[in-house]
Every structure is written in C-alpha cells, then in structure tokens.
C-alpha cells in the first residue's frame, strides 16, 4: 500500500510539473 501511495505521489508531482510548464508556455504566448 505504501508503494502504491508513493507511486501516486510521484505521478501527481510529474503531472503538476507538466501543468506548470504548459501554464508558463501559455503565459509567454507559445501555445
């Protein structure tokens, strides 16, 4: 169970990083 939660945490971190990159790209007008 701990492993599954850790995997989920890593996935959420990766997803968050991707969303932040997309937001930054949109802000700079490179959509």
C-alpha positions as a Markdown table, in Angstrom:
| # | Residue | x | y | z |
|---|---|---|---|---|
| 1 | Unk | 0.0 | 0.0 | 0.0 |
| 2 | Unk | 2.8 | 2.4 | 0.8 |
| 3 | Unk | 4.4 | 1.7 | -2.6 |
| 4 | Unk | 1.1 | 2.5 | -4.3 |
| 5 | Unk | 0.8 | 5.8 | -2.5 |
| 6 | Unk | 4.4 | 6.6 | -3.3 |
| 7 | Unk | 3.8 | 5.9 | -7.0 |
| 8 | Unk | 0.7 | 8.1 | -6.9 |
| 9 | Unk | 2.6 | 10.9 | -5.3 |
| 10 | Unk | 5.3 | 10.7 | -7.9 |
| 11 | Unk | 2.7 | 10.7 | -10.7 |
| 12 | Unk | 1.0 | 13.7 | -9.2 |
| 13 | Unk | 4.3 | 15.5 | -9.0 |
| 14 | Unk | 5.0 | 14.8 | -12.6 |
| 15 | Unk | 1.6 | 15.9 | -13.7 |
| 16 | Unk | 1.9 | 19.1 | -11.6 |
| 17 | Unk | 5.2 | 19.9 | -13.3 |
| 18 | Unk | 3.8 | 19.3 | -16.7 |
| 19 | Unk | 0.8 | 21.6 | -16.0 |
| 20 | Unk | 3.2 | 24.3 | -14.7 |
| 21 | Unk | 5.2 | 24.1 | -17.9 |
| 22 | Unk | 2.1 | 24.4 | -20.0 |
| 23 | Unk | 0.9 | 27.4 | -18.0 |
| 24 | Unk | 4.3 | 29.1 | -18.4 |
| 25 | Unk | 4.3 | 28.4 | -22.1 |
| 26 | Unk | 0.8 | 29.8 | -22.4 |
| 27 | Unk | 1.8 | 32.9 | -20.5 |
| 28 | Unk | 4.7 | 33.6 | -22.8 |
| 29 | Unk | 2.3 | 33.1 | -25.8 |
| 30 | Unk | 3.9 | 30.0 | -27.2 |
| 31 | Unk | 0.7 | 27.9 | -27.1 |
